[in-house]
């Protein structure tokens, strides 16, 4: 179960409670679900019961209990706990991630976009320095991708960006944008020339190359009669990275930190490059369900890389 799936599941629980007459509230258009804090219970948490308590005219703990009754036993959820004044905490059932791969394949490069910031407006002050312009432009896209309304205008927010003059044209668009966005905005950007080297030490090359490998695996798979099929779980760290992608995009938007997206893409790329050699049959090995599932996972990883690079305004070439 992905965070987006969990959010919808909780929203549906609220709707059932309203339909049953157990709660008298307006069903929220979206329910925010976030990773549980360190030391907390479960993997994810939601404060929806606290936000519904006042309109329901009931204590938050009562509202949480009503929702817990309708969430217990839900497919994909191992346990629902109530903590503090009425937080709902969720422990998900362990699995190899067929649900995550299915979600990525269904959404395509837009996987991770959502409406968590729907109804919120964001305004940034027009930037004059090259790096600030790149950062602000990326943030506008990140916020809009989470449902917010974002733009540039007088009196807006001014993100703190490390001062300096940067010659973006000397590197080309992709390397220049990666250089200016990969470092946290308040930190000095990466050195430019190493980003032009086609080598594994170049993080931008690794990310783009990993995407191209995912695309090539699909071509090679078709030649072998192996097509992607997410019907079976695959146990690999890639699954967790893909599951985290929506949370990374939302956190990057909220914290004004596009570097989080770049770092996450590096982790996905490294995991995919380490996984690629197990995807297709080798030698006399016959194609199997496992190969089709691995290929679906590799395809999903490539899709996340393409979508993440797009968020940063960087190309995802099919061949390198």
FINUPA-673355 format. One record per residue (C-alpha): residue in three letters; chain; residue number from 1; x, y, z. Coordinates in steps of 0.001 Angstrom, whole numbers. Layout:
+------+-------+-----+---------+---------+---------+
! rest ! kette !  nr !      px !      py !      pz !
+------+-------+-----+---------+---------+---------+
!  Ala !     A ! NUM !       X !       Y !       Z !
...
+------+-------+-----+---------+---------+---------+
END
This chain:
+------+-------+-----+---------+---------+---------+
! rest ! kette !  nr !      px !      py !      pz !
+------+-------+-----+---------+---------+---------+
!  Unk !     A !   1 !       0 !       0 !       0 !
!  Unk !     A !   2 !    1435 !    3362 !   -1048 !
!  Unk !     A !   3 !     986 !    6565 !    1021 !
!  Unk !     A !   4 !   -1509 !    7776 !   -1585 !
!  Unk !     A !   5 !   -3454 !    4526 !   -1241 !
!  Unk !     A !   6 !   -3403 !    4866 !    2540 !
!  Unk !     A !   7 !   -4665 !    8437 !    2320 !
!  Unk !     A !   8 !   -7604 !    7314 !     177 !
!  Unk !     A !   9 !   -8277 !    4389 !    2512 !
!  Unk !     A !  10 !   -8552 !    6710 !    5519 !
!  Unk !     A !  11 !  -10740 !    9113 !    3555 !
!  Unk !     A !  12 !  -13045 !    6219 !    2646 !
!  Unk !     A !  13 !  -13201 !    5235 !    6326 !
!  Unk !     A !  14 !  -14390 !    8754 !    7151 !
!  Unk !     A !  15 !  -16998 !    8514 !    4415 !
!  Unk !     A !  16 !  -18268 !    5181 !    5726 !
!  Unk !     A !  17 !  -18478 !    6596 !    9236 !
!  Unk !     A !  18 !  -20528 !    9520 !    7921 !
!  Unk !     A !  19 !  -22774 !    7242 !    5868 !
!  Unk !     A !  20 !  -23306 !    5015 !    8920 !
!  Unk !     A !  21 !  -24253 !    7999 !   11036 !
!  Unk !     A !  22 !  -21325 !    7436 !   13384 !
!  Unk !     A !  23 !  -19896 !   10859 !   12504 !
!  Unk !     A !  24 !  -21633 !   14056 !   11449 !
!  Unk !     A !  25 !  -18981 !   15939 !    9513 !
!  Unk !     A !  26 !  -18125 !   16962 !    5987 !
!  Unk !     A !  27 !  -15880 !   14359 !    4393 !
!  Unk !     A !  28 !  -12520 !   16066 !    3774 !
!  Unk !     A !  29 !  -11454 !   16307 !     111 !
!  Unk !     A !  30 !   -8119 !   14746 !    1075 !
!  Unk !     A !  31 !   -6555 !   13178 !    4156 !
!  Unk !     A !  32 !   -2945 !   13931 !    4969 !
!  Unk !     A !  33 !    -831 !   10905 !    5820 !
!  Unk !     A !  34 !    2802 !   11348 !    6823 !
!  Unk !     A !  35 !    5658 !    9142 !    7899 !
!  Unk !     A !  36 !    5594 !    8469 !   11632 !
!  Unk !     A !  37 !    8169 !   10417 !   13594 !
!  Unk !     A !  38 !   11252 !    8612 !   14953 !
!  Unk !     A !  39 !   10286 !    6691 !   18061 !
!  Unk !     A !  40 !    6617 !    6724 !   17100 !
!  Unk !     A !  41 !    4274 !    3824 !   16463 !
!  Unk !     A !  42 !    3995 !    2249 !   13023 !
!  Unk !     A !  43 !    5183 !    3603 !    9699 !
!  Unk !     A !  44 !    2633 !    6311 !    8908 !
!  Unk !     A !  45 !     410 !    8629 !   10912 !
!  Unk !     A !  46 !   -2565 !   10901 !   10343 !
!  Unk !     A !  47 !   -4082 !   13696 !   12412 !
!  Unk !     A !  48 !   -7448 !   13487 !   10638 !
!  Unk !     A !  49 !   -9300 !   12637 !   13877 !
!  Unk !     A !  50 !   -8009 !   15818 !   15516 !
!  Unk !     A !  51 !   -9134 !   17953 !   12580 !
!  Unk !     A !  52 !  -12600 !   16354 !   12583 !
!  Unk !     A !  53 !  -13142 !   16503 !   16345 !
!  Unk !     A !  54 !  -14468 !   20061 !   16560 !
!  Unk !     A !  55 !  -16921 !   19860 !   13624 !
!  Unk !     A !  56 !  -18060 !   16453 !   14899 !
!  Unk !     A !  57 !  -18586 !   17868 !   18390 !
!  Unk !     A !  58 !  -16731 !   14911 !   19911 !
!  Unk !     A !  59 !  -13325 !   14303 !   21500 !
!  Unk !     A !  60 !  -10596 !   13443 !   19027 !
!  Unk !     A !  61 !  -10038 !   10096 !   20747 !
!  Unk !     A !  62 !  -13672 !    9147 !   20078 !
!  Unk !     A !  63 !  -13346 !   10112 !   16423 !
!  Unk !     A !  64 !  -10122 !    8130 !   16156 !
!  Unk !     A !  65 !  -11856 !    5083 !   17664 !
!  Unk !     A !  66 !  -14690 !    5337 !   15147 !
!  Unk !     A !  67 !  -12225 !    5439 !   12271 !
!  Unk !     A !  68 !  -10084 !    2660 !   13731 !
!  Unk !     A !  69 !  -13098 !     328 !   13741 !
!  Unk !     A !  70 !  -13496 !     896 !   10010 !
!  Unk !     A !  71 !   -9795 !     561 !    9239 !
!  Unk !     A !  72 !   -8976 !   -2587 !   11171 !
!  Unk !     A !  73 !   -8599 !   -5542 !    8853 !
!  Unk !     A !  74 !   -8163 !   -3437 !    5721 !
!  Unk !     A !  75 !   -6053 !   -5148 !    3090 !
!  Unk !     A !  76 !   -2496 !   -3861 !    3260 !
!  Unk !     A !  77 !   -2795 !   -2572 !    6854 !
!  Unk !     A !  78 !   -1362 !   -4787 !    9583 !
!  Unk !     A !  79 !   -2296 !   -2604 !   12579 !
!  Unk !     A !  80 !   -3979 !     683 !   13449 !
!  Unk !     A !  81 !   -2979 !    2333 !   16738 !
!  Unk !     A !  82 !   -4285 !    5458 !   18442 !
!  Unk !     A !  83 !   -1645 !    7577 !   20130 !
!  Unk !     A !  84 !   -1522 !   10867 !   21981 !
!  Unk !     A !  85 !   -4627 !   13045 !   21776 !
!  Unk !     A !  86 !   -6014 !   11105 !   18799 !
!  Unk !     A !  87 !   -3401 !   10399 !   16151 !
!  Unk !     A !  88 !   -3986 !    7364 !   13957 !
!  Unk !     A !  89 !    -823 !    5334 !   13406 !
!  Unk !     A !  90 !    -537 !    2669 !   10731 !
!  Unk !     A !  91 !    1679 !    -368 !   10374 !
!  Unk !     A !  92 !    1522 !   -1733 !    6834 !
!  Unk !     A !  93 !    1667 !   -5372 !    5923 !
!  Unk !     A !  94 !    5084 !   -6402 !    4620 !
!  Unk !     A !  95 !    5201 !   -7189 !     949 !
!  Unk !     A !  96 !    7424 !   -7142 !   -2093 !
!  Unk !     A !  97 !    5726 !   -4125 !   -3568 !
!  Unk !     A !  98 !    3520 !   -5367 !   -6402 !
!  Unk !     A !  99 !    1094 !   -2642 !   -5321 !
!  Unk !     A ! 100 !    3793 !      32 !   -5583 !
!  Unk !     A ! 101 !    4908 !   -1122 !   -9016 !
!  Unk !     A ! 102 !    1283 !   -1176 !  -10155 !
!  Unk !     A ! 103 !     785 !    2384 !   -8884 !
!  Unk !     A ! 104 !    3880 !    3639 !  -10709 !
!  Unk !     A ! 105 !    2946 !    1913 !  -13950 !
!  Unk !     A ! 106 !    -596 !    3328 !  -13757 !
!  Unk !     A ! 107 !     482 !    6912 !  -13025 !
!  Unk !     A ! 108 !    3530 !    7033 !  -15283 !
!  Unk !     A ! 109 !    5968 !    9931 !  -14805 !
!  Unk !     A ! 110 !    3308 !   11791 !  -12793 !
!  Unk !     A ! 111 !    3635 !    9207 !   -9976 !
!  Unk !     A ! 112 !    4164 !   11119 !   -6741 !
!  Unk !     A ! 113 !    2066 !   14116 !   -7707 !
!  Unk !     A ! 114 !    -874 !   14743 !   -5420 !
!  Unk !     A ! 115 !   -3209 !   17243 !   -3805 !
!  Unk !     A ! 116 !   -1743 !   17505 !    -308 !
!  Unk !     A ! 117 !   -1298 !   21266 !    -790 !
!  Unk !     A ! 118 !   -4616 !   21867 !   -2547 !
!  Unk !     A ! 119 !   -6133 !   25217 !   -1637 !
!  Unk !     A ! 120 !   -2794 !   26688 !    -552 !
!  Unk !     A ! 121 !   -1173 !   29580 !   -2401 !
!  Unk !     A ! 122 !    2549 !   30276 !   -2672 !
!  Unk !     A ! 123 !    4251 !   33362 !   -4037 !
!  Unk !     A ! 124 !    7972 !   33866 !   -4611 !
!  Unk !     A ! 125 !    9788 !   37122 !   -5092 !
!  Unk !     A ! 126 !   11192 !   37539 !   -8617 !
!  Unk !     A ! 127 !   14822 !   36421 !   -8649 !
!  Unk !     A ! 128 !   17624 !   38153 !  -10528 !
!  Unk !     A ! 129 !   20559 !   35819 !   -9818 !
!  Unk !     A ! 130 !   20797 !   32735 !  -12063 !
!  Unk !     A ! 131 !   20791 !   30098 !   -9323 !
!  Unk !     A ! 132 !   17894 !   31703 !   -7471 !
!  Unk !     A ! 133 !   15892 !   31742 !  -10707 !
!  Unk !     A ! 134 !   16499 !   28027 !  -11229 !
!  Unk !     A ! 135 !   15599 !   27177 !   -7618 !
!  Unk !     A ! 136 !   12434 !   29289 !   -7617 !
!  Unk !     A ! 137 !   11299 !   27859 !  -10946 !
!  Unk !     A ! 138 !   11758 !   24326 !   -9639 !
!  Unk !     A ! 139 !    9911 !   25117 !   -6413 !
!  Unk !     A ! 140 !    6954 !   26535 !   -8327 !
!  Unk !     A ! 141 !    6698 !   23249 !  -10205 !
!  Unk !     A ! 142 !    7090 !   21142 !   -7066 !
!  Unk !     A ! 143 !    4354 !   23028 !   -5220 !
!  Unk !     A ! 144 !    2002 !   22929 !   -8198 !
!  Unk !     A ! 145 !    2633 !   19195 !   -8473 !
!  Unk !     A ! 146 !    1231 !   18797 !   -4948 !
!  Unk !     A ! 147 !   -1921 !   20738 !   -5731 !
!  Unk !     A ! 148 !    -785 !   24169 !   -4584 !
!  Unk !     A ! 149 !   -1102 !   27410 !   -6529 !
!  Unk !     A ! 150 !    2391 !   28815 !   -7004 !
!  Unk !     A ! 151 !    3795 !   31781 !   -8850 !
!  Unk !     A ! 152 !    6242 !   34674 !   -8847 !
!  Unk !     A ! 153 !    5369 !   38226 !   -7864 !
!  Unk !     A ! 154 !    6249 !   41244 !   -5757 !
!  Unk !     A ! 155 !    6105 !   40695 !   -2004 !
!  Unk !     A ! 156 !    6574 !   36954 !   -2293 !
!  Unk !     A ! 157 !    8802 !   34568 !    -368 !
!  Unk !     A ! 158 !   12545 !   34726 !    -983 !
!  Unk !     A ! 159 !   14243 !   31328 !    -566 !
!  Unk !     A ! 160 !   17733 !   31544 !     894 !
!  Unk !     A ! 161 !   20189 !   30701 !   -1897 !
!  Unk !     A ! 162 !   23969 !   30615 !   -1532 !
!  Unk !     A ! 163 !   25263 !   33823 !   -3153 !
!  Unk !     A ! 164 !   27466 !   33699 !   -6202 !
!  Unk !     A ! 165 !   27646 !   34104 !   -9960 !
!  Unk !     A ! 166 !   27341 !   30937 !  -12006 !
!  Unk !     A ! 167 !   27961 !   30494 !  -15710 !
!  Unk !     A ! 168 !   25243 !   28005 !  -16561 !
!  Unk !     A ! 169 !   25773 !   28190 !  -20316 !
!  Unk !     A ! 170 !   29266 !   26700 !  -20036 !
!  Unk !     A ! 171 !   27868 !   23366 !  -18832 !
!  Unk !     A ! 172 !   24731 !   22939 !  -20902 !
!  Unk !     A ! 173 !   21213 !   22795 !  -19565 !
!  Unk !     A ! 174 !   21168 !   19415 !  -17816 !
!  Unk !     A ! 175 !   24537 !   19683 !  -16058 !
!  Unk !     A ! 176 !   23913 !   23298 !  -15118 !
!  Unk !     A ! 177 !   20536 !   22588 !  -13549 !
!  Unk !     A ! 178 !   21841 !   19530 !  -11695 !
!  Unk !     A ! 179 !   24750 !   21591 !  -10366 !
!  Unk !     A ! 180 !   22467 !   24331 !   -9065 !
!  Unk !     A ! 181 !   19736 !   22063 !   -7666 !
!  Unk !     A ! 182 !   21644 !   19052 !   -6277 !
!  Unk !     A ! 183 !   23239 !   21074 !   -3473 !
!  Unk !     A ! 184 !   20883 !   22419 !    -817 !
!  Unk !     A ! 185 !   19947 !   26003 !   -1766 !
!  Unk !     A ! 186 !   21928 !   27453 !    1147 !
!  Unk !     A ! 187 !   25048 !   25423 !     248 !
!  Unk !     A ! 188 !   27663 !   26101 !   -2411 !
!  Unk !     A ! 189 !   26805 !   24378 !   -5714 !
!  Unk !     A ! 190 !   28732 !   21359 !   -6956 !
!  Unk !     A ! 191 !   31829 !   21773 !   -9115 !
!  Unk !     A ! 192 !   30744 !   22072 !  -12724 !
!  Unk !     A ! 193 !   33329 !   20240 !  -14910 !
!  Unk !     A ! 194 !   32969 !   16786 !  -13224 !
!  Unk !     A ! 195 !   29291 !   16809 !  -14208 !
!  Unk !     A ! 196 !   30298 !   16633 !  -17862 !
!  Unk !     A ! 197 !   32244 !   13383 !  -17439 !
!  Unk !     A ! 198 !   30446 !   10198 !  -18516 !
!  Unk !     A ! 199 !   31584 !    8171 !  -15529 !
!  Unk !     A ! 200 !   29992 !    6500 !  -12502 !
!  Unk !     A ! 201 !   31554 !    9147 !  -10254 !
!  Unk !     A ! 202 !   29279 !   11680 !  -11954 !
!  Unk !     A ! 203 !   25904 !   11456 !  -10138 !
!  Unk !     A ! 204 !   23983 !   13082 !  -12996 !
!  Unk !     A ! 205 !   25409 !   10545 !  -15451 !
!  Unk !     A ! 206 !   24457 !    7678 !  -13105 !
!  Unk !     A ! 207 !   20851 !    8852 !  -12869 !
!  Unk !     A ! 208 !   20433 !    9396 !  -16606 !
!  Unk !     A ! 209 !   22284 !    6180 !  -17416 !
!  Unk !     A ! 210 !   20106 !    4188 !  -15008 !
!  Unk !     A ! 211 !   17020 !    5497 !  -16783 !
!  Unk !     A ! 212 !   18450 !    4486 !  -20142 !
!  Unk !     A ! 213 !   19238 !    1007 !  -18783 !
!  Unk !     A ! 214 !   15630 !     596 !  -17653 !
!  Unk !     A ! 215 !   14453 !    1482 !  -21138 !
!  Unk !     A ! 216 !   16955 !    -907 !  -22713 !
!  Unk !     A ! 217 !   15865 !   -3748 !  -20452 !
!  Unk !     A ! 218 !   12346 !   -3404 !  -21836 !
!  Unk !     A ! 219 !   13675 !   -3649 !  -25389 !
!  Unk !     A ! 220 !   15855 !   -6644 !  -24566 !
!  Unk !     A ! 221 !   13014 !   -8264 !  -22668 !
!  Unk !     A ! 222 !   10678 !   -7964 !  -25640 !
!  Unk !     A ! 223 !   13305 !   -9625 !  -27834 !
!  Unk !     A ! 224 !   13400 !  -12545 !  -25369 !
!  Unk !     A ! 225 !    9626 !  -12720 !  -25080 !
!  Unk !     A ! 226 !    9658 !  -11291 !  -21540 !
!  Unk !     A ! 227 !    7097 !   -8551 !  -20909 !
!  Unk !     A ! 228 !    6721 !   -6655 !  -17615 !
!  Unk !     A ! 229 !    4044 !   -7977 !  -15259 !
!  Unk !     A ! 230 !    3617 !   -6647 !  -11715 !
!  Unk !     A ! 231 !    1407 !   -9485 !  -10557 !
!  Unk !     A ! 232 !    4072 !  -10973 !   -8275 !
!  Unk !     A ! 233 !    6001 !   -9304 !   -5454 !
!  Unk !     A ! 234 !    9735 !   -8671 !   -5776 !
!  Unk !     A ! 235 !   11799 !   -8329 !   -2602 !
!  Unk !     A ! 236 !   14375 !   -5599 !   -3330 !
!  Unk !     A ! 237 !   15334 !   -2218 !   -1802 !
!  Unk !     A ! 238 !   14070 !    -549 !   -4990 !
!  Unk !     A ! 239 !   10530 !   -1179 !   -3773 !
!  Unk !     A ! 240 !   10991 !     963 !    -675 !
!  Unk !     A ! 241 !   12607 !    3744 !   -2695 !
!  Unk !     A ! 242 !    9704 !    3811 !   -5139 !
!  Unk !     A ! 243 !    7231 !    3739 !   -2255 !
!  Unk !     A ! 244 !    8972 !    6766 !    -716 !
!  Unk !     A ! 245 !    8956 !    8838 !   -3916 !
!  Unk !     A ! 246 !    5629 !   10650 !   -3269 !
!  Unk !     A ! 247 !    6783 !   11556 !     259 !
!  Unk !     A ! 248 !   10087 !   12874 !   -1117 !
!  Unk !     A ! 249 !    8329 !   15135 !   -3627 !
!  Unk !     A ! 250 !    5957 !   16478 !    -973 !
!  Unk !     A ! 251 !    8785 !   17087 !    1522 !
!  Unk !     A ! 252 !   10853 !   18819 !   -1161 !
!  Unk !     A ! 253 !    7936 !   21150 !   -1864 !
!  Unk !     A ! 254 !    7156 !   21899 !    1776 !
!  Unk !     A ! 255 !   10757 !   22458 !    2816 !
!  Unk !     A ! 256 !   11760 !   24334 !    -352 !
!  Unk !     A ! 257 !   14433 !   21702 !    -946 !
!  Unk !     A ! 258 !   14702 !   20421 !   -4552 !
!  Unk !     A ! 259 !   18005 !   18812 !   -3547 !
!  Unk !     A ! 260 !   15966 !   16128 !   -1780 !
!  Unk !     A ! 261 !   14595 !   15037 !   -5142 !
!  Unk !     A ! 262 !   18080 !   14840 !   -6661 !
!  Unk !     A ! 263 !   19444 !   12795 !   -3756 !
!  Unk !     A ! 264 !   16484 !   10441 !   -3950 !
!  Unk !     A ! 265 !   17032 !    9931 !   -7677 !
!  Unk !     A ! 266 !   20651 !    9015 !   -6987 !
!  Unk !     A ! 267 !   19507 !    6350 !   -4533 !
!  Unk !     A ! 268 !   16990 !    4948 !   -7030 !
!  Unk !     A ! 269 !   19608 !    4931 !   -9792 !
!  Unk !     A ! 270 !   22200 !    3157 !   -7654 !
!  Unk !     A ! 271 !   19682 !     511 !   -6585 !
!  Unk !     A ! 272 !   18526 !     -40 !  -10167 !
!  Unk !     A ! 273 !   22069 !    -344 !  -11515 !
!  Unk !     A ! 274 !   22818 !   -2956 !   -8875 !
!  Unk !     A ! 275 !   19598 !   -4820 !   -9712 !
!  Unk !     A ! 276 !   19668 !   -4708 !  -13528 !
!  Unk !     A ! 277 !   21779 !   -7848 !  -14024 !
!  Unk !     A ! 278 !   19155 !  -10039 !  -12324 !
!  Unk !     A ! 279 !   16184 !   -8841 !  -14366 !
!  Unk !     A ! 280 !   16339 !  -10927 !  -17558 !
!  Unk !     A ! 281 !   17206 !  -14590 !  -18147 !
!  Unk !     A ! 282 !   20909 !  -15396 !  -18484 !
!  Unk !     A ! 283 !   22387 !  -18128 !  -20644 !
!  Unk !     A ! 284 !   20064 !  -21124 !  -20896 !
!  Unk !     A ! 285 !   17763 !  -19806 !  -18181 !
!  Unk !     A ! 286 !   14123 !  -19876 !  -19268 !
!  Unk !     A ! 287 !   11872 !  -16824 !  -18878 !
!  Unk !     A ! 288 !    9693 !  -17023 !  -15779 !
!  Unk !     A ! 289 !    7140 !  -15098 !  -13765 !
!  Unk !     A ! 290 !   10007 !  -13788 !  -11633 !
!  Unk !     A ! 291 !   11680 !  -12247 !  -14685 !
!  Unk !     A ! 292 !    8460 !  -10510 !  -15695 !
!  Unk !     A ! 293 !    8027 !   -9127 !  -12186 !
!  Unk !     A ! 294 !   11632 !   -7918 !  -12032 !
!  Unk !     A ! 295 !   11236 !   -6252 !  -15398 !
!  Unk !     A ! 296 !    8099 !   -4469 !  -14155 !
!  Unk !     A ! 297 !   10058 !   -3236 !  -11137 !
!  Unk !     A ! 298 !   12909 !   -2016 !  -13353 !
!  Unk !     A ! 299 !   10412 !    -291 !  -15625 !
!  Unk !     A ! 300 !    8808 !    1411 !  -12616 !
!  Unk !     A ! 301 !   12218 !    2580 !  -11385 !
!  Unk !     A ! 302 !   12941 !    4064 !  -14802 !
!  Unk !     A ! 303 !    9583 !    5820 !  -14728 !
!  Unk !     A ! 304 !   10345 !    7362 !  -11334 !
!  Unk !     A ! 305 !   13751 !    8511 !  -12596 !
!  Unk !     A ! 306 !   12156 !   10128 !  -15651 !
!  Unk !     A ! 307 !    9491 !   11841 !  -13563 !
!  Unk !     A ! 308 !   11998 !   13068 !  -10989 !
!  Unk !     A ! 309 !   14359 !   14429 !  -13635 !
!  Unk !     A ! 310 !   11417 !   16205 !  -15237 !
!  Unk !     A ! 311 !   10640 !   17882 !  -11907 !
!  Unk !     A ! 312 !   14199 !   19221 !  -11934 !
!  Unk !     A ! 313 !   13919 !   20326 !  -15563 !
!  Unk !     A ! 314 !   16481 !   17740 !  -16696 !
!  Unk !     A ! 315 !   16184 !   15339 !  -19645 !
!  Unk !     A ! 316 !   15865 !   11558 !  -19324 !
!  Unk !     A ! 317 !   17404 !   10145 !  -22510 !
!  Unk !     A ! 318 !   16370 !    6657 !  -23589 !
!  Unk !     A ! 319 !   19883 !    5870 !  -24769 !
!  Unk !     A ! 320 !   23304 !    7010 !  -23555 !
+------+-------+-----+---------+---------+---------+
END
